[in-house]
Amino acid sequence: MPSYSGVWTLQAQMQAVAAGTWTGFPFLYAWGLNSKGQLGLNNTANRSSPVQVDSLTTWYEITNGSLFTTAVKTNGTLWSWGYNNSGQLGQNDTVSRSSPVQIGALTTWSEAAAGFEQCFAVKTDGTLWAWGNNGQGRLGLNDTANRSSPVQVGALTTWYQIAGGEQHTIAIKTDGTMWSWGQNSGGQLGQNDTVVRSSPVQIGALTTWYQVSSGDSHCVAIKTDGTMWSWGANSEGQLALGDAGGFTARSSPVQIGALTTWSKIAAGINSVAIKTDGTMWSWGGNFYGGLGINNTANRSSPVQIGALTTWSQIAAGYAFSLAIKTDGTLWSWGSNNAGRLGLNDTYNRSSPVQVGAITSWKSLSKMSRSTASLALAAP
């Protein structure tokens, strides 16, 4: 059963670095659309294959929104680059950047998550901070004013995981409760209504939520018992509830099937999930082959992608997905506009294709409506 004991993994790793016992921090690579410098390469040229962002091996976690990127380094510093029209870079201005710039001087950041034009980060003390576009109250600050530098969301010190959607946010606390705020037109806040919220509100009373991911206007979550749940908009069957012909939105969490073997979830235009047996599944809109099932037909319930049992990491962007296998290889499929699949061309793929020959890929960016890709690979 999953545990919350790993919530401060970065803090433990930072201590190992100081003690000289931690090795193998990866390089950062980027590819895809770069119109606003969101690849961090000090220019705005698109890339159709992975390009190393810099020579550092101190990157720990990456998240990218629509046209910007935020990252945490192993020393606990926070960095950003790309489009900055709403202050989403956290630099106290609205000037775009095409290479990484540190946000403030703190060394206590542990996790970051991006929405469409908003960003969130959790510190090692468990506090939650937000900045960027605050339309519909998506920053959780009890108002709708944009912020161009991090502002604390409430006073709690128990935040565990954040997932940013287009205009809404979902979060899980260390006690296993789940909270939401922002736009709610499709019931994506899970509050059994469509009322907008500008500050965090608990979803139900359960204390067994473990992992959550937000698409445009829907969410998918996994509980500690391995069950999977969804809510929000359902126009393409993205809730995986088998609504043949109906595609009815849900305003509170509904269980997807009866299985208790779901392990990881990533929601975008479509959703991708991994089971405990290493198989990979997808559902929802299948634009440009984004489901990876060798066709372009939408699915309203989970469909297995191939027959392999060696999938370990997943990420879902804007009509495309990425995955890492247990052998360290990287795979992509779906829309390849601007080369976001990393295959050195711009042709769409409707089933997974290996990206290059590297076998040391470690983790993928948490993406929200992204048309760019970022990933970490060991030296």
Number of C-alpha atoms within 10 A of each C-alpha: 8 14 10 13 8 11 18 16 12 22 19 12 17 16 14 13 15 10 9 9 9 13 11 11 19 20 21 30 21 26 30 29 24 26 17 20 24 36 33 28 24 16 15 16 16 22 24 23 19 22 17 18 18 13 9 13 18 16 21 22 23 25 26 33 30 22 24 32 33 31 29 25 23 21 21 23 19 27 22 28 31 31 25 24 15 20 25 38 34 29 23 16 15 17 15 21 22 22 19 23 18 18 19 14 9 12 15 18 25 27 29 27 28 33 33 23 29 34 33 27 27 23 21 20 14 23 18 28 21 28 31 30 25 27 18 20 24 36 35 27 24 18 15 16 15 20 24 21 19 22 18 17 18 14 9 12 15 16 24 26 23 27 27 33 30 23 25 33 32 27 26 24 21 19 15 22 19 29 21 27 30 30 24 25 17 22 24 36 34 28 24 17 15 17 14 19 23 21 19 23 17 17 20 14 9 12 15 16 24 26 25 25 28 33 30 23 25 29 31 28 27 24 21 19 16 22 18 28 21 28 30 31 24 23 17 21 26 35 34 28 23 18 18 11 10 11 18 18 22 24 22 18 23 18 17 20 14 9 12 15 15 23 24 24 25 29 34 30 26 29 32 28 27 24 19 15 14 20 19 28 21 29 31 27 24 28 20 21 24 38 36 28 22 17 15 16 15 19 23 22 19 23 18 17 19 14 9 12 15 15 23 22 23 26 26 33 30 23 24 34 31 29 26 25 19 16 13 20 19 29 21 28 30 31 25 26 20 22 24 36 34 29 24 18 15 16 16 21 23 21 18 23 18 17 21 14 9 13 16 17 24 21 24 24 27 29 34 32 27 28 27 34 33 28 25 23 23 17 13
